[in-house]
Amino acid sequence: MHRALFPAIDPHASGFLTVDWPHSVHWEESGNPHGLPILFLHGGPGAGTSPMHRRFFDPAYYRIILTDQRGAGRSTPLAETSSNTTEALVRDLEALREARGIERWVLFGGSWGSSLALAYAQAHPNRVIGLILRGIFLCEASEVDWFMNGMKHFFPEAYSRFLAALPEAERAEPLESYWRRLIDRDPLVHMPAARAWGRYEAECSTLRPNLDMVQAFCEGPSALALARLEVHYFRNRLFLEEGQLLRDMPKIAHLPGVIVQGRYDVICPPISACKLADAWPKAELQIIPDAGHSATEAGITAALVAAAHAAKGW
């Protein structure tokens, strides 16, 4: 999966941005300090960033900015749901842009990161050069229902394990049942639920089984952040009006974009990418024929690296 990526690099600057109490948001920069700014937006919500995420971009050309959203990754407090909304995350990104002295930047996001990129761009279109998006999630009720109830048609074994982690009497409403466990203060209650949620998502994320990804989604505190924040956002309709991201596409219709979508993406099926492309004439839609949802799948990785190269012309 790594052949298309640039060599590993270390950040040359990093820090924390204090935002609304109790949150402090971690950021880092790598690559060319004087290059074209590009912002990596991770998925989840709650997934956080990793060193691999720097490697999609040419470090000689790009000023690469990674940030862990509220409650995720190295941001503190981890897995915190209070004051954690889409509007707050958009405010954080704008505060980070101002704090780092960036006039305009390219947005690069996958899955929930694609949602946040669209929400930020629609709120601040004059601050965006263009967007590179992957595995499109439009935050519509049908997409949440698909995650909770539809993916079982393709991954019935994974779904059976997902439900088996709950008492039989609570399986009729798994979202609420998981929520009750994930917000419990006792690690003996919330960690098994977090691991079960993460395993379900990881098992459905790739075209071919990826045991390393399954293990990563189930490990330690990061598993709790992913599960708790995803359920928090799902229960609150992603803190957006139904259909808002598509409705507000005219605000950014002038911006260039690339949409990279796996043909067999079960987490975020291609219909959402097609609806977005229909509403965004300046975007190029690329369907990867042999991939699921994950950015680590070879075809998606290569397409994202190529899109970042093409964005040099924006």
Residue, then its C-alpha position, 0 to 999 in steps of 0.5 A: m500500500h505504501r509504494a505510491l507514498f512519499p518517504a516518511i518525514d518528521p514534523h518541523a513544528s507542532g503545538f496545541l491550540t486552545v479552543d473552547w473549554p475543555h478542548s486543546v487541539h493538536w496540530e503539526e507541520s511538515g514538508n516545505p515551510h514556504g510551500l502551498p498549504i494543504l490541510f489533512l482532515h482525518g475521519g471518524p469523527g475521532a480517528g485522529t492522524s498518523p505519521m503515514h498521513r504526511r506521506f500523501f504529499d510532496p514534501a518539497y512542494y507542500r506545507i503539510i498541516l495535520t490536526d487532530q480534531r477535538g477529542a481525537g488523537r493527541s488533542t485533549p481531553l481524549a474522547e471528550t464529547s462536550s462542546n464537540t460539534t461540527e460547527a465547533l470543528v469548523r471554528d477550530l480549523e479557521a482558528l488554526r488557519e489564522a494562528r499559522g498565518i495561512e491565507r488559503w489552503v487546499l483541503f484533503g479529507g476522507s470519510w468524515g474528513s470529506s464531510l468536515a472539508l465540505a462544511y469548512a469550505q462552505a463556511h469559508p469559501n474564500r479561504v479554500i484553494g480546492l478540495i481533494l476528497r475520498g470516501i464521501f459521507l454527506c451526513e444524511a440520515s440514510e447514510v447513518d442508517w446504512f452504517m447501522n443496518g445496511m452493511k450487514h447485507f455485505f458483512p453479515e458475520a461482522y454484523s453478528r459480532f457487532l450485535a453479540a457484544l450487546p445483551e440480547a434485550e438491547r440489540a433492537e436499538p444498537l446505536e443507543s445501546y452502544w452509547r450507554r456503554l461508551i459513556d460509562r465511566d468504567p473501562l470494563v464497560h466502555m472498552p469492550a463496547a469500543r473494541a466491538w464498534g471499532r472491529y465492526e467498522a474495520e472489518c467493513s472498511t477494506l475490499r480484502p481483509n486487513l488484520d492490521m487495520v482491525q487491530a489498530f481500530c481496537e487498540g487502547p484509548s484511540a479505540l474509545a475516541l473513535a467509537r464514542l465520538e462516532v456514536h455521539y455524532f450519529r445520535n446528533r445527526l452529525f450536527l447538520e441539517e438534513g441535506q445541508l452539505l448538498r444544499d450549500m454546494p453552490k457556495i463552493a461550486h467555483l472551486p476545483g476538486v477531486i473525488v476519489q471513491g472505491r467502487y466497493d466502499v461499503i462504509c460510504p457507498p458510491i451513491s454519495a460520491c455521485k450525488l456530490a459530483d452531480a452538484w459540483p461540476k468542477a470536481e473530477l470523480q474517480i471511481i477506483p474499481d478494485a477498492g473499498h473504503s480505506a485510504t490504505e488500499a493501493g488504488i485509492t492511495a495512488a489516486l490520492v497521491a496523484a490528485a495531490h500532484a495535480a492540485k499543484g496546478w490549482 
